Every structure is written in structure tokens, then in C-alpha cells.
Amino acid sequence: MGKAGFQLYTLRESAAKDLLGTIKKVAEMGYRGIEFAGFFKVSAEDVKRTLIETGISPAGAHVQLTDLRHHLEETLAYHETIGNQLLICPFLPEDMRTTRDDFEKTAELLNEIGKKVKQAGFEFGYHNHAFEFASFQGETGFDILYENTDPDYMKMELDCYWAEYAGYDTLEIIDRYGDRCVSIHMKDMKKNGDETVSTELGLGSLDLDSFVKKGQEHQVEWFIVEQEHFTQKPIDSARLNAEKIKNIMNRVEKIRNVKGEN
């Protein structure tokens, strides 16, 4: 069925001030997993203790490329202590994604990182934005990254919002790369004047049920809520999204049971 997780970047200001307290708040909302976006100098032992106390599981962590390249050993040691097995590269600097050659070289680097991570007993993945869907001689940067990396070394965290923002079909991407997709970032999309922004689940235009259904067909483990734009307090959006994601997943599961798809 998959599990509902929460990306802490949504509550980044709260997490920066009180990471452990924010973890507790997220757990109280009913999320089963938490995906980290920095640890703000909090010790691994304190994070581990809080995870155990609250019963919430690590659902991965966004790790900056600098740490993956230059501080991998200590990074892995931290994640081993807290019990997190999935490390995600969340973003690429512009000089690593401007040309086709950039993407090919970046794929080589990510593959090397992923190999080291795999050999250490962890899993490595990549999280997309919209820029990966720029086309180079008929092939997107997104496809270049995945076609030039070993599926055992680099998994996928598909951000459905950014894929759709770029004009690409989330369902087609999951069908194509489903065996590599370990988690999906769940956001909704709405117009805010001339801008397109993320919003609470169910308040935008995306067919979120179909994303969960397709992800479940491919045994995606985590459906992770994230939001970047707010019209209310982020903590209130997080609570609302906790109910929304549970409702979506339960609704999809009920339909699959009726159809005998489980």
C-alpha cells in the first residue's frame, strides 16, 4: 500500500529552531515517516531517541551534494545512527545542468556516489525539480541522468509537482522508471495570479489519487507530503495534509480491493 511521509522542508523554520520538537509535532499528526532536510547541528543520538520515542520512521533524507562528495563517511555514520537508509540528492547547481554534457558528467558523478552509498549498505536516490526536463537533442536532462546511471546505484524520488509543472506526465514517468522509484513527493498545484504554486493536497488541480494508484502498482514505499507556498501557517497546512494524504491512500486502497488488484 505504501506509507505516508512528511518532508521537513515544509516546516523548515520550525525545524531550524527546534528540530526535535518539530519531529514530535509531525509524529502527532499521524504521518508514518519523516524525510529530513538538514539536522541543524542536532546530534544523531538525540534524533534517534526522538524517533524512537515518537514511533515515527525515517523516510529518507535530503543530503546536499557537497556532503555527498566531500563528507560521505561522516554523513553515512550519522544516518546509520538514526536508522535512515535512504539518502537523496535534492538539487543540482546550475553549472551541473546547463548543457547535455553537464548532465552526462553529473550522471557519472551521481553514479559514483550511489555506488559508494550502496557498498556501505545504504540506498541513494535523486529528487527532481523542473529544470531536469529541459530537452537536449530530443532527450531530457531527467532521462539523461537515469539512462546513464546504474539502477542499483541511483533510485528515484519523483516530485510529481515539478514534473507536471514542466509539462510532463507523472504516470508515464512512473511507468517508465517504476522499478527505481522509491518515493513520490506529493504536492498539489494551483494558480496564484500569474504564478503557479504548491498548495494543500486536494485544493489544486493535480490528480493525486492517480499518482498514488500508479505508485502502488509499482510498489513505491513512501508518498511524502511537501509544500513550499502557504496561505496559512505551515503547521496548519501540515496537519491538513496529514488528513488529506491518509484519505487519498485509503480511497485508492479501497478501490483496489474492490477490483481485486491487491
Summary of the structure (lengths in Angstrom):
residues: 262
radius of gyration: 17.8
end to end distance: 8.7
largest distance: 51.8
contacts: 885
relative contact order: 0.14
helix: 51%
strand: 20%
